């Protein structure tokens, strides 16, 4: 007993204090764990009577909801019991820190669930709860250290003093927060949580008819064709072979978007020092006209995210100090890889790639000479050529000559049935193909089908597969070359009509992913509650702000970005080049637009939204620079000596006394 007492006296007060905190923290944590685990299982598996919870198809979202409930228990338990003598008077500051730490803890807790379901393909109650336990243990350690040093770090008057080591950690963390060193990590945590939430909402990825075709090619159930980009089917095949999950493609494109937004947010934070602006950069990913396609596996989405990644690479290279030649070349190669993928995944995206390539080169080298321009162009062409050859060698795509759809649309809408028959005979078409063309023309004119003739009016032969139209591509090109110059007025009127519809009557603002009910995805169906929530969010903005989903608006934004000679701030050149990329991409649809669809202007919508953030960054940076100049001028002014009234000389004779004496 004496030894125990003597040992206890030798133990510092703060050690005995922290053990009391550990015990109280453990009790509160255990209660929060019970609440979290119980709510998670109820949301996923429901009660024994129902056999399924409301979020049974969204385990990551269920994890987030359960964590939020546990956060409330943790806040009240720790503030009013564990650290009742350490809580500060200003509850607002403590609450902000508490929420920030728990957002990080939420990400740490959800990551094992994501790995278990998306990467390992597990979904049993045992695997889910083991993943929860691993995440909970890591998040608990994070919370304990952060609660003591950051959240409840104001000792009360009766609390024991914390030793120098803890004080130094607390001081260091607070100093890092004031200097902004921790803010990029907070942005990373926010971006991770948003990416997980978005991926859960779209899980296992919304698929269009094009996406289903490419999925079948990736799985080997259909031969690879060049109707859709073979590079996308190859990438999907690699992801499926690596992870065993069909949903890996949707998860990858979501990760690329949010990683890119985090890089941009971090760069703008360093440039402007504005936390609000960096958060606004991340908020771009949650904007309705951007979020609507984030989880839809489409080549348009891939091209847009690849070009946005090039912008992030370019702005990163721009901030490099002088020199760093190897780093600049490495960033150039990385950007070129994204550009090459954008070209391979969307062939008509080449006009949009050119201004972004110029942006990349001029960011890597502020004043590139002729040699650097030639070297960078050579790298782009070489990477694109090697990539194209490599993809063709790996997939052996069947040539479909998809471009034949364009002259088919023009001929059947500009010419009459008799003119079509005469032109087909002149071009050497077979009797069967002539009859099909005439039937197509009559059907489209009768039903007033504006475009996309091959799918809407053409009497296809299913036994011939996707190469049916391609076999007659030379005939269609010959017919188009012979007839369109003679009917140029009709051609201009038709193409103007289709392009105007694309600009002013854009459709498909939200794609519900209903085709994911195909056989390979029966084990991972789309969550109907999440789909309904997401659809309500997007369609609500479609009703209230329809301009966000229409091509004319983003065409106008592109024109403004290009035509303004100088933008305020450091990103004037980037803004003009982004506008040029969007403008060229939209105008490329004048002779080729098959139909009216919002996905055809998805890249202009994304680049235009990012451009608005860059414009705001310019104004913030200018204001910050003006404040720095004013502060410097104030510090440079010589100190002004205060004017002090002379003190009266006590040895002198009082003037009143002199007057009296004179009298």
C-alpha positions as CSV (number, residue, x, y, z in Angstrom):
1,X,0.0,0.0,0.0
2,X,2.8,2.3,0.9
3,X,4.6,1.4,-2.3
4,X,1.5,2.0,-4.3
5,X,1.0,5.4,-2.5
6,X,4.6,6.3,-3.0
7,X,4.5,5.3,-6.7
8,X,1.3,7.3,-7.1
9,X,3.0,10.4,-5.6
10,X,5.8,10.1,-8.1
11,X,3.4,10.0,-11.0
12,X,2.9,13.6,-12.4
13,X,-0.5,15.1,-11.9
14,X,-1.1,15.4,-15.7
15,X,-0.6,11.7,-16.1
16,X,-3.2,10.9,-13.5
17,X,-5.4,13.5,-15.2
18,X,-5.0,12.1,-18.7
19,X,-5.9,8.6,-17.4
20,X,-9.1,9.9,-16.0
21,X,-9.8,11.5,-19.4
22,X,-8.9,8.2,-21.2
23,X,-11.5,6.4,-19.1
24,X,-14.2,9.0,-19.6
25,X,-13.4,9.3,-23.3
26,X,-13.6,5.5,-23.5
27,X,-17.0,5.3,-21.9
28,X,-18.4,8.1,-24.2
29,X,-16.7,6.4,-27.2
30,X,-18.2,3.0,-26.2
31,X,-21.7,4.6,-26.0
32,X,-21.2,6.3,-29.4
33,X,-19.9,3.1,-30.8
34,X,-23.1,1.3,-29.7
35,X,-25.2,4.0,-31.3
36,X,-23.2,4.0,-34.5
37,X,-23.1,0.2,-34.9
38,X,-26.7,-0.3,-34.1
39,X,-27.9,2.4,-36.4
40,X,-25.6,1.2,-39.2
41,X,-27.0,-2.3,-39.0
42,X,-30.5,-1.1,-38.8
43,X,-30.0,1.0,-41.9
44,X,-28.3,-1.8,-43.9
45,X,-30.0,-5.0,-42.7
46,X,-33.2,-3.6,-41.0
47,X,-35.0,-5.6,-38.3
48,X,-35.7,-9.3,-38.3
49,X,-39.2,-8.6,-39.4
50,X,-38.4,-6.6,-42.5
51,X,-35.1,-8.3,-43.5
52,X,-33.7,-5.2,-45.2
53,X,-32.9,-1.7,-44.2
54,X,-33.7,1.6,-46.0
55,X,-30.1,2.0,-47.2
56,X,-29.4,-1.7,-47.9
57,X,-27.9,-0.8,-51.3
58,X,-25.8,2.1,-50.1
59,X,-23.5,0.9,-47.3
60,X,-21.2,3.9,-47.5
61,X,-24.0,6.4,-47.0
62,X,-25.3,4.2,-44.2
63,X,-21.9,4.5,-42.6
64,X,-22.0,8.3,-42.9
65,X,-25.5,8.6,-41.4
66,X,-24.5,6.3,-38.5
67,X,-21.3,8.4,-37.9
68,X,-23.4,11.6,-37.7
69,X,-25.6,10.1,-35.0
70,X,-22.6,9.0,-33.0
71,X,-21.1,12.5,-33.4
72,X,-24.0,14.0,-31.5
73,X,-23.4,11.5,-28.6
74,X,-19.7,12.2,-28.6
75,X,-20.1,16.0,-28.6
76,X,-22.4,16.1,-25.6
77,X,-20.6,13.4,-23.7
78,X,-17.1,14.8,-24.1
79,X,-17.9,18.5,-23.7
80,X,-20.1,18.1,-20.6
81,X,-18.3,15.2,-18.9
82,X,-14.9,14.2,-20.2
83,X,-13.6,17.7,-20.7
84,X,-16.0,19.6,-18.6
85,X,-13.1,21.5,-16.9
86,X,-11.3,22.2,-20.2
87,X,-14.0,23.5,-22.5
88,X,-13.7,27.1,-23.5
89,X,-16.2,29.8,-23.1
90,X,-16.7,30.2,-26.8
91,X,-18.7,27.1,-27.8
92,X,-18.6,28.1,-31.5
93,X,-14.9,27.6,-32.0
94,X,-15.0,24.3,-30.2
95,X,-17.9,23.2,-32.4
96,X,-16.1,24.1,-35.6
97,X,-13.1,22.2,-34.6
98,X,-15.3,19.3,-33.5
99,X,-17.0,19.1,-36.8
100,X,-13.8,19.3,-38.7
101,X,-12.2,16.5,-36.7
102,X,-15.2,14.3,-37.1
103,X,-15.4,14.9,-40.8
104,X,-11.9,13.5,-41.0
105,X,-13.0,10.7,-38.7
106,X,-16.0,10.1,-41.0
107,X,-13.7,9.6,-43.9
108,X,-11.4,7.3,-41.9
109,X,-14.4,5.3,-40.9
110,X,-15.9,5.0,-44.4
111,X,-12.7,4.1,-46.2
112,X,-12.6,0.5,-45.0
113,X,-16.3,0.0,-46.0
114,X,-15.5,1.4,-49.4
115,X,-12.5,-0.9,-49.8
116,X,-14.5,-3.9,-48.6
117,X,-17.4,-3.4,-51.0
118,X,-15.8,-1.7,-54.0
119,X,-12.4,-3.3,-54.2
120,X,-12.7,-6.6,-52.4
121,X,-16.3,-7.3,-53.4
122,X,-17.4,-8.3,-49.9
123,X,-20.9,-7.6,-48.6
124,X,-21.7,-10.0,-45.7
125,X,-22.7,-8.7,-42.3
126,X,-19.4,-10.0,-40.9
127,X,-17.2,-8.2,-43.4
128,X,-19.2,-5.0,-43.1
129,X,-18.8,-5.0,-39.3
130,X,-15.1,-5.9,-39.4
131,X,-14.5,-3.0,-41.8
132,X,-16.5,-0.8,-39.4
133,X,-14.4,-1.9,-36.5
134,X,-11.1,-1.2,-38.3
135,X,-12.3,2.3,-39.3
136,X,-13.7,3.0,-35.8
137,X,-10.4,2.1,-34.1
138,X,-8.4,4.4,-36.4
139,X,-10.9,7.2,-36.1
140,X,-11.0,6.9,-32.3
141,X,-7.3,7.4,-31.9
142,X,-7.5,10.5,-34.2
143,X,-10.4,11.9,-32.2
144,X,-8.7,11.5,-28.8
145,X,-5.6,13.3,-29.8
146,X,-7.5,16.0,-31.6
147,X,-10.1,16.5,-28.9
148,X,-7.4,17.1,-26.2
149,X,-5.1,19.3,-28.3
150,X,-7.5,21.2,-30.6
151,X,-11.1,21.0,-29.6
152,X,-11.2,21.1,-25.8
153,X,-7.8,22.8,-25.3
154,X,-8.7,25.6,-22.9
155,X,-7.9,24.5,-19.3
156,X,-10.3,25.7,-16.7
157,X,-9.1,27.4,-13.5
158,X,-9.2,24.1,-11.5
159,X,-7.5,21.9,-14.1
160,X,-4.0,20.7,-13.8
161,X,-1.4,22.2,-16.1
162,X,-0.5,20.2,-19.1
163,X,3.3,19.6,-19.5
164,X,5.5,21.2,-22.1
165,X,5.2,18.4,-24.7
166,X,1.5,18.6,-25.0
167,X,1.7,22.4,-25.0
168,X,4.2,22.3,-27.8
169,X,1.9,20.0,-29.9
170,X,-1.1,22.3,-29.2
171,X,0.9,25.4,-30.1
172,X,2.3,23.8,-33.2
173,X,-1.1,22.7,-34.5
174,X,-2.7,26.1,-33.8
175,X,0.1,27.9,-35.5
176,X,-0.1,25.6,-38.5
177,X,-3.8,26.3,-38.7
178,X,-3.3,30.0,-38.5
179,X,-0.6,29.8,-41.2
180,X,-3.0,27.8,-43.4
181,X,-0.7,24.7,-43.4
182,X,-3.6,22.4,-42.3
183,X,-6.2,23.8,-44.6
184,X,-5.1,21.7,-47.7
185,X,-5.6,18.6,-45.6
186,X,-9.0,19.7,-44.5
187,X,-9.8,20.3,-48.2
188,X,-8.6,16.8,-48.9
189,X,-10.8,15.3,-46.2
190,X,-13.8,17.2,-47.6
191,X,-13.1,16.1,-51.1
192,X,-12.7,12.5,-50.0
193,X,-16.1,12.6,-48.2
194,X,-17.8,14.2,-51.2
195,X,-16.3,11.6,-53.6
196,X,-17.4,8.7,-51.4
197,X,-20.9,10.2,-51.1
198,X,-21.2,10.8,-54.9
199,X,-19.9,7.4,-55.7
200,X,-22.4,5.8,-53.3
201,X,-25.3,7.7,-55.0
202,X,-24.3,6.5,-58.5
203,X,-23.2,3.0,-57.4
204,X,-22.5,0.9,-59.4
205,X,-22.4,3.5,-62.1
206,X,-25.2,4.7,-64.3
207,X,-25.0,3.2,-67.8
208,X,-26.4,4.4,-71.1
209,X,-26.9,2.1,-74.1
210,X,-23.4,3.1,-75.2
211,X,-22.0,2.3,-71.8
212,X,-23.7,-1.1,-71.8
213,X,-22.1,-1.9,-75.2
214,X,-18.7,-1.0,-73.9
215,X,-19.2,-3.0,-70.7
216,X,-20.1,-6.1,-72.8
217,X,-16.9,-5.5,-74.7
218,X,-14.9,-5.2,-71.6
219,X,-16.4,-8.4,-70.2
220,X,-15.6,-10.2,-73.5
221,X,-19.3,-10.9,-74.3
222,X,-19.1,-8.8,-77.4
223,X,-16.3,-8.0,-79.9
224,X,-14.6,-4.7,-79.5
225,X,-15.6,-2.2,-82.2
226,X,-14.5,1.4,-83.0
227,X,-18.1,2.6,-82.8
228,X,-17.3,3.6,-79.3
229,X,-13.7,4.3,-78.1
230,X,-11.8,1.0,-77.7
231,X,-9.5,2.7,-75.2
232,X,-12.4,3.1,-72.8
233,X,-13.4,-0.6,-73.2
234,X,-9.7,-1.6,-72.6
235,X,-9.5,0.6,-69.5
236,X,-12.7,-0.9,-68.1
237,X,-11.4,-4.4,-68.8
238,X,-8.2,-3.7,-66.9
239,X,-10.2,-2.3,-63.9
240,X,-12.5,-5.3,-63.8
241,X,-9.5,-7.7,-64.0
242,X,-7.7,-5.7,-61.2
243,X,-10.6,-5.2,-58.8
244,X,-13.3,-7.7,-59.8
245,X,-15.9,-5.0,-59.7
246,X,-17.8,-3.6,-62.6
247,X,-18.4,-0.4,-60.6
248,X,-14.6,0.4,-60.7
249,X,-15.0,2.6,-63.8
250,X,-17.6,4.9,-62.2
251,X,-15.5,5.0,-59.0
252,X,-12.4,5.9,-61.1
253,X,-14.0,8.8,-62.9
254,X,-15.4,10.1,-59.7
255,X,-12.0,9.9,-58.0
256,X,-10.4,11.7,-60.9
257,X,-12.9,14.6,-60.7
258,X,-12.6,15.1,-57.0
259,X,-8.8,14.7,-56.9
260,X,-8.6,17.3,-59.7
261,X,-10.9,19.7,-57.8
262,X,-8.8,19.3,-54.7
263,X,-5.6,20.2,-56.6
264,X,-7.3,23.3,-58.0
265,X,-8.7,24.2,-54.6
266,X,-5.3,23.9,-53.0
267,X,-3.7,26.0,-55.7
268,X,-6.3,28.8,-55.4
269,X,-6.0,28.7,-51.6
270,X,-2.2,29.2,-51.9
271,X,-2.8,32.0,-54.5
272,X,-5.5,33.9,-52.7
273,X,-5.5,32.8,-49.1
274,X,-9.3,32.5,-49.3
275,X,-10.9,29.5,-47.6
276,X,-14.3,30.4,-49.0
277,X,-12.9,30.4,-52.6
278,X,-11.2,27.0,-52.1
279,X,-14.4,25.6,-50.8
280,X,-16.2,27.1,-53.8
281,X,-13.8,25.2,-56.0
282,X,-14.8,21.9,-54.4
283,X,-18.4,22.9,-54.6
284,X,-18.1,22.8,-58.4
285,X,-18.3,19.0,-58.2
286,X,-21.7,19.3,-56.4
287,X,-23.2,21.8,-58.9
288,X,-26.3,20.2,-60.5
289,X,-25.1,20.5,-64.1
290,X,-21.8,18.9,-63.2
291,X,-23.0,16.3,-60.6
292,X,-25.7,15.0,-63.0
293,X,-23.1,13.0,-65.1
294,X,-20.4,12.4,-62.5
295,X,-21.3,8.8,-62.1
296,X,-22.6,8.1,-65.6
297,X,-20.0,6.1,-67.6
298,X,-19.8,8.1,-70.8
299,X,-17.0,9.0,-73.1
300,X,-18.1,12.7,-72.9
301,X,-17.5,12.6,-69.1
302,X,-14.1,11.0,-69.5
303,X,-13.0,13.6,-72.0
304,X,-14.2,16.5,-69.8
305,X,-12.4,15.1,-66.7
306,X,-9.2,14.5,-68.6
307,X,-9.1,18.1,-69.9
308,X,-9.9,19.4,-66.4
309,X,-7.0,17.3,-65.1
310,X,-4.7,19.0,-67.7
311,X,-5.8,22.4,-66.3
312,X,-4.8,21.3,-62.8
313,X,-1.4,20.0,-64.0
314,X,-0.8,23.3,-65.9
315,X,-1.6,25.5,-62.9
316,X,0.6,23.3,-60.8
317,X,3.5,23.7,-63.2
318,X,2.9,27.4,-63.3
319,X,3.6,27.8,-59.6
320,X,6.9,26.0,-59.8
321,X,10.0,28.2,-58.9
322,X,12.6,29.0,-61.5
323,X,14.5,26.0,-62.8
324,X,13.0,22.6,-61.8
325,X,13.5,21.4,-65.4
326,X,12.9,17.7,-64.7
327,X,9.7,18.5,-62.7
328,X,8.4,20.6,-65.6
329,X,9.0,17.9,-68.1
330,X,7.4,15.3,-65.8
331,X,4.3,17.5,-65.5
332,X,4.3,18.1,-69.3
333,X,4.3,14.3,-69.9
334,X,1.5,13.8,-67.3
335,X,-0.6,16.5,-69.0
336,X,0.1,15.0,-72.4
337,X,-1.1,11.6,-71.2
338,X,-4.4,13.1,-70.2
339,X,-4.7,15.0,-73.5
340,X,-3.9,11.8,-75.5
341,X,-6.6,10.0,-73.6
342,X,-9.1,12.8,-74.3
343,X,-8.4,12.5,-78.0
344,X,-8.7,8.7,-78.0
345,X,-11.9,8.6,-76.0
346,X,-13.7,11.4,-77.9
347,X,-12.5,11.8,-81.5
348,X,-14.4,15.0,-82.2
349,X,-12.8,16.4,-79.0
350,X,-9.6,17.1,-80.9
351,X,-10.5,20.8,-81.5
352,X,-11.0,21.3,-77.7
353,X,-7.6,19.7,-77.0
354,X,-5.6,22.2,-79.0
355,X,-6.2,25.3,-76.8
356,X,-5.7,23.2,-73.6
357,X,-2.4,21.9,-75.0
358,X,-1.3,25.5,-75.6
359,X,-2.3,26.3,-72.0
360,X,-0.3,23.4,-70.7
361,X,2.9,24.3,-72.7
362,X,2.7,28.0,-71.7
363,X,2.2,27.0,-68.1
364,X,5.2,24.7,-68.1
365,X,7.4,27.3,-69.8
366,X,6.2,30.9,-69.5
367,X,8.1,31.8,-72.7
368,X,8.6,28.7,-74.8
369,X,10.8,28.9,-77.8
370,X,10.4,27.2,-81.1
371,X,12.3,24.1,-79.9
372,X,10.2,23.6,-76.9
373,X,7.0,24.0,-78.9
374,X,8.2,21.4,-81.4
375,X,9.4,19.1,-78.6
376,X,6.0,19.4,-76.8
377,X,4.1,18.9,-80.0
378,X,6.2,15.9,-80.8
379,X,5.6,14.4,-77.4
380,X,1.8,14.8,-77.8
381,X,1.7,13.3,-81.3
382,X,4.0,10.4,-80.3
383,X,2.0,9.6,-77.1
384,X,-1.3,9.7,-79.1
385,X,0.0,7.6,-81.9
386,X,1.6,5.0,-79.6
387,X,-1.5,4.9,-77.5
388,X,-3.7,4.4,-80.5
389,X,-1.5,1.6,-81.9
390,X,-1.3,0.0,-78.5
391,X,-5.0,0.1,-77.9
392,X,-5.7,-1.4,-81.4
393,X,-3.1,-4.1,-80.8
394,X,-4.7,-5.0,-77.4
395,X,-8.3,-5.0,-78.5
396,X,-8.3,-5.6,-82.3
397,X,-11.4,-3.5,-82.8
398,X,-13.8,-4.2,-85.7
399,X,-13.9,-1.2,-88.1
400,X,-17.4,0.1,-88.3
401,X,-16.8,3.4,-90.1
402,X,-19.2,5.2,-87.8
403,X,-18.7,8.5,-89.6
404,X,-21.1,7.2,-92.3
405,X,-24.0,8.4,-90.0
406,X,-23.3,12.0,-90.8
407,X,-23.8,11.9,-94.6
408,X,-26.8,9.6,-94.0
409,X,-28.4,12.3,-91.8
410,X,-27.7,15.0,-94.3
411,X,-28.9,13.1,-97.4
412,X,-32.1,11.9,-96.0
413,X,-33.1,15.4,-94.7
414,X,-31.9,17.6,-97.6
415,X,-33.0,15.5,-100.6
416,X,-36.3,14.1,-101.6
417,X,-36.9,10.3,-101.9
418,X,-36.5,10.5,-105.7
419,X,-33.3,12.5,-105.4
420,X,-31.9,10.1,-102.9
421,X,-32.6,7.2,-105.3
422,X,-31.0,9.0,-108.2
423,X,-28.0,9.9,-106.2
424,X,-27.6,6.4,-104.9
425,X,-27.8,4.9,-108.4
426,X,-25.1,7.4,-109.6
427,X,-22.8,6.5,-106.7
428,X,-23.1,2.8,-107.5
429,X,-25.2,1.7,-104.6
430,X,-26.7,-1.8,-104.6
431,X,-30.5,-2.2,-105.2
432,X,-31.0,-3.3,-101.6
433,X,-29.2,-0.3,-100.2
434,X,-31.0,2.1,-102.6
435,X,-34.3,0.8,-101.3
436,X,-33.2,1.1,-97.7
437,X,-32.1,4.7,-98.3
438,X,-35.4,5.6,-99.9
439,X,-37.4,3.9,-97.1
440,X,-35.3,5.8,-94.6
441,X,-35.9,9.2,-96.2
442,X,-39.7,8.6,-96.4
443,X,-39.9,7.4,-92.9
444,X,-37.9,10.3,-91.4
445,X,-39.9,12.9,-93.3
446,X,-43.2,11.3,-92.4
447,X,-42.4,11.1,-88.7
448,X,-40.4,14.4,-88.6
449,X,-37.3,12.8,-87.2
450,X,-34.8,15.6,-87.0
451,X,-31.5,13.6,-86.8
452,X,-29.9,10.3,-85.8
453,X,-31.4,8.6,-88.8
454,X,-29.6,5.3,-88.5
455,X,-31.2,4.5,-85.1
456,X,-34.6,6.1,-85.7
457,X,-35.5,5.5,-89.3
458,X,-33.1,3.2,-91.1
459,X,-34.3,-0.4,-91.5
460,X,-31.4,-2.2,-89.9
461,X,-30.5,-5.8,-90.4
462,X,-29.6,-7.2,-87.0
463,X,-27.8,-10.1,-88.5
464,X,-25.2,-7.8,-90.0
465,X,-24.2,-6.2,-86.7
466,X,-22.6,-2.7,-86.3
467,X,-20.7,-3.0,-89.6
468,X,-23.9,-2.8,-91.8
469,X,-23.7,0.9,-92.4
470,X,-19.9,0.9,-92.7
471,X,-20.0,-1.4,-95.7
472,X,-21.7,1.4,-97.6
473,X,-19.7,4.3,-96.2
474,X,-18.0,4.9,-99.5
475,X,-21.3,5.1,-101.3
476,X,-22.7,7.6,-98.7
477,X,-19.6,9.8,-98.9
478,X,-19.8,9.8,-102.7
479,X,-23.4,10.7,-102.6
480,X,-22.8,13.5,-100.1
481,X,-19.9,14.9,-102.2
482,X,-22.0,14.9,-105.3
483,X,-25.2,16.3,-103.9
484,X,-24.5,18.7,-101.1
485,X,-22.8,21.4,-103.2
486,X,-25.9,21.5,-105.4
487,X,-28.2,21.7,-102.4
488,X,-26.0,23.9,-100.2
489,X,-28.9,26.1,-99.1
490,X,-30.9,23.1,-97.9
491,X,-27.8,21.7,-96.2
492,X,-27.1,24.9,-94.4
493,X,-30.8,25.2,-93.3
494,X,-30.8,21.6,-92.0
495,X,-27.5,21.8,-90.1
496,X,-28.6,25.2,-88.7
497,X,-31.8,23.7,-87.5
498,X,-30.1,20.7,-85.8
499,X,-27.4,22.9,-84.2
500,X,-30.0,25.4,-83.0
501,X,-31.9,22.6,-81.3
502,X,-28.7,21.5,-79.6
503,X,-28.2,25.0,-78.3
504,X,-31.8,25.9,-77.3
505,X,-33.6,22.6,-76.7
506,X,-31.0,20.4,-75.0
507,X,-32.5,17.3,-73.4
508,X,-31.3,14.5,-71.2
509,X,-30.2,16.7,-68.3
510,X,-30.4,13.7,-66.0
511,X,-29.8,10.1,-66.9
512,X,-31.4,7.7,-64.5
513,X,-29.2,4.7,-65.2
514,X,-32.1,2.3,-65.7
515,X,-30.2,0.1,-68.1
516,X,-28.1,-1.1,-65.1
517,X,-30.7,-3.8,-64.7
518,X,-28.8,-5.9,-67.2
519,X,-27.6,-9.3,-66.1
520,X,-24.0,-8.5,-65.0
521,X,-25.3,-5.8,-62.7
522,X,-28.2,-7.6,-61.0
523,X,-26.0,-8.1,-57.9
524,X,-25.3,-4.4,-57.6
525,X,-28.6,-2.6,-58.5
526,X,-29.0,1.2,-58.4
527,X,-30.3,2.5,-55.1
528,X,-33.8,3.8,-55.9
529,X,-34.0,6.2,-52.9
530,X,-30.7,7.8,-53.8
531,X,-31.5,7.9,-57.4
532,X,-34.8,9.7,-56.7
533,X,-33.0,12.2,-54.4
534,X,-30.3,12.9,-57.0
535,X,-32.9,13.2,-59.8
536,X,-35.0,15.6,-57.7
537,X,-31.9,17.8,-57.1
538,X,-30.9,18.0,-60.7
539,X,-34.4,18.3,-62.2
540,X,-35.2,21.0,-59.7
541,X,-32.4,23.2,-61.1
542,X,-33.4,22.2,-64.6
543,X,-36.8,23.8,-63.9
544,X,-35.5,26.8,-62.0
545,X,-32.2,27.5,-63.9
546,X,-32.7,25.8,-67.3
547,X,-29.8,27.8,-68.8
548,X,-27.3,25.7,-66.9
549,X,-28.3,22.7,-69.0
550,X,-28.5,24.5,-72.4
551,X,-25.8,24.9,-75.0
552,X,-26.5,28.5,-75.8
553,X,-25.6,29.6,-72.3
554,X,-22.2,27.9,-72.3
555,X,-21.6,29.1,-75.9
556,X,-22.2,32.7,-74.6
557,X,-19.8,32.1,-71.7
558,X,-17.2,30.8,-74.0
559,X,-17.5,33.8,-76.3
560,X,-17.2,36.2,-73.3
561,X,-14.0,34.4,-72.1
562,X,-12.4,34.6,-75.5
563,X,-13.4,38.1,-76.6
564,X,-12.4,39.9,-73.4
565,X,-8.9,41.2,-74.0
566,X,-7.7,41.1,-70.4
567,X,-9.1,39.5,-67.2
568,X,-8.3,40.7,-63.8
569,X,-5.9,38.6,-61.9
570,X,-3.2,36.0,-62.8
571,X,-5.4,33.7,-64.9
572,X,-6.2,35.9,-67.9
573,X,-4.4,33.6,-70.4
574,X,-5.9,30.5,-68.9
575,X,-9.4,31.9,-69.1
576,X,-9.1,32.8,-72.8
577,X,-7.8,29.4,-73.6
578,X,-10.5,27.6,-71.7
579,X,-13.0,29.7,-73.5
580,X,-11.4,28.9,-76.9
581,X,-11.5,25.1,-76.0
582,X,-15.2,25.2,-75.2
583,X,-16.0,27.4,-78.2
584,X,-14.2,25.1,-80.7
585,X,-15.8,22.0,-79.1
586,X,-19.3,23.4,-79.5
587,X,-18.7,24.7,-83.0
588,X,-17.4,21.3,-84.0
589,X,-21.0,20.0,-83.6
590,X,-22.3,22.3,-86.4
591,X,-21.7,19.7,-89.2
592,X,-21.8,16.6,-87.0
593,X,-24.4,17.0,-84.2
594,X,-26.6,13.8,-84.4
595,X,-29.2,15.0,-81.8
596,X,-29.9,17.4,-79.0
597,X,-28.2,16.2,-75.8
598,X,-26.7,18.0,-72.8
599,X,-23.8,15.6,-72.7
600,X,-22.5,17.2,-75.9
601,X,-21.9,20.5,-74.0
602,X,-20.7,18.9,-70.7
603,X,-17.1,20.0,-71.2
604,X,-18.1,23.6,-72.0
605,X,-20.3,23.5,-68.9
606,X,-17.5,22.2,-66.7
607,X,-14.8,24.5,-68.1
608,X,-17.2,27.5,-67.9
609,X,-18.0,26.8,-64.2
610,X,-14.3,26.5,-63.4
611,X,-13.6,29.7,-65.3
612,X,-16.1,31.6,-63.0
613,X,-14.1,30.4,-60.0
614,X,-10.8,31.5,-61.6
615,X,-12.4,34.9,-62.3
616,X,-13.3,35.2,-58.7
617,X,-9.8,34.2,-57.7
618,X,-8.4,37.0,-59.8
619,X,-10.5,39.6,-57.9
620,X,-9.5,38.1,-54.6
621,X,-5.8,38.0,-55.5
622,X,-5.9,41.6,-56.6
623,X,-7.5,42.7,-53.4
624,X,-4.9,40.7,-51.4
625,X,-2.1,42.3,-53.4
626,X,-3.5,45.8,-52.8
627,X,-3.8,45.1,-49.1
628,X,-0.2,43.9,-49.0
629,X,1.0,47.0,-50.9
630,X,-0.9,49.2,-48.5
631,X,0.6,47.4,-45.5
632,X,4.1,47.7,-46.9
633,X,3.7,51.4,-47.5
634,X,2.5,51.9,-44.0
635,X,5.5,50.0,-42.6
636,X,7.8,52.0,-44.8
637,X,6.7,55.4,-43.5
638,X,9.0,57.0,-41.0
639,X,7.7,57.2,-37.5
640,X,6.1,60.6,-36.6
641,X,7.2,62.0,-33.3
642,X,4.3,63.0,-31.2
643,X,3.8,66.7,-30.5
644,X,4.3,67.2,-26.8
645,X,3.3,70.5,-25.2
646,X,6.2,72.1,-23.3
647,X,6.0,71.6,-19.6
648,X,5.9,74.8,-17.6
649,X,9.2,75.9,-16.0
650,X,8.6,75.7,-12.3
651,X,11.6,78.0,-11.7
652,X,10.0,80.9,-13.7
653,X,7.9,83.4,-12.0
654,X,4.2,83.0,-12.4
655,X,2.9,85.6,-14.9
656,X,0.1,86.5,-12.6
657,X,2.6,87.4,-10.0
658,X,4.4,89.6,-12.5
659,X,1.2,91.4,-13.2
660,X,0.6,91.8,-9.5
661,X,4.1,93.1,-9.0
662,X,3.7,95.6,-11.8
663,X,0.6,96.9,-10.2
